[in-house]
Structures are given as structure tokens and as C-alpha cells.
Amino acid sequence: FELAESGHEEPGHEEAGHEEAGHEDAGHEDSGTEESGHDHGAGGANEHVFYDLAVAGLVADEVAEALSEKDSANAQTYRDNVTEFNKRLDELTAQVAAIKTANPDAPVAQTEPLAYYLLLDAGLKDVTPAGLQDAVEAGQSPSARDIAATQDLLRGRQVRALIYNTQAVDE
């Protein structure tokens, strides 16, 4: 299995719409912003690929098939489970498509590129300063400049949403 099957290219590169067998996909267009185009891992790949719904479906299908081959006695259970998973995935895909239709190119901010693929699918623009996301993702403190720029986006109501990883928030 190769992630290239998802049709996604590295973050920051334009890509054409795609459809995967059994999984509808609204297509992807890069926001074209410099902020969303920065490197998020080795070779520019975003390690949060599990938020790419098309990839999640492909992986689920392949895992179910591999388990069915290894454990033929429970093959039907694996196939039933992946069918249910894909139904729920299709519901999420429809919700993302509805967001894209209702909010074309809406600006959003995120503290790290966790939702990169969902934002791409939803046609939203990540306008977060790249330095802020890079620092948060690396477990470092963002620069005062990047913090101030992000605060300006929020205080000035220049973004429709702020996306942050609750797992990375200290309480």
C-alpha cells in the first residue's frame, strides 16, 4: 500500500480532484497560501494523513482484506466492519463537501497542520503563520511575531475557526 494512491501530493502543491474505488471524493485544491505550503515532515509529507478521508478508506479496505486472508474464519466480520466504517466515512465526506459548498475559501487558523487534509478537502484556506505551526508541531515555543500575527487573526475576526489539537493542550 502506498499513500500516493490517495491522489494527494505533498502539502503546498496543486492537485487535481480524484476518486477512489468505493470512496467518493470531492477533489482537492490547494489553498495556494504560503502558510499552508510549508514542509510538515520528511520529504514534505504530512504525518497526519489519517485525516485524509480517502486514505483512511483505502487503508481500512486493505486492512480488512489482509485480515480476511489471514483469518478466513472471521473474514465476513472484517468485511462487515469495513463496510460499516466506509458508510461512516462517506457521511464524513458528505459533511466536508457541505462545508466546502457553504464556505468556499473561508479562512481558518490551526495551531499545527493536524487538519491539513480535511481543510484541503473542505476548500478552506489555512492562513496561520507557518512559523507558528512549525514551532507547535516541533514542541517548541512559537516566536513572538508568529504569536502576535495569529492573535491579530483571531482578534480581528479574520478567520472563521481556530483548529487546535486538544492532545497538545496543557490543562
Salt bridges, closest charged atoms under 4 A:
GLU15 OE1 - HIS8 ND1 3.31
GLU20 OE2 - HIS18 NE2 3.95
ASP25 OD2 - HIS18 NE2 2.63
ASP25 OD2 - HIS28 ND1 3.54
GLU47 OE2 - HIS48 NE2 3.53
ASP52 OD2 - HIS8 NE2 2.43
ASP61 OD2 - HIS23 NE2 2.95
GLU84 OE2 - ARG88 NE 3.34
ASP121 OD1 - HIS28 NE2 1.85
ASP134 OD1 - HIS38 NE2 3.06
GLU137 OE1 - HIS40 ND1 3.58
GLU137 OE2 - HIS48 NE2 3.24
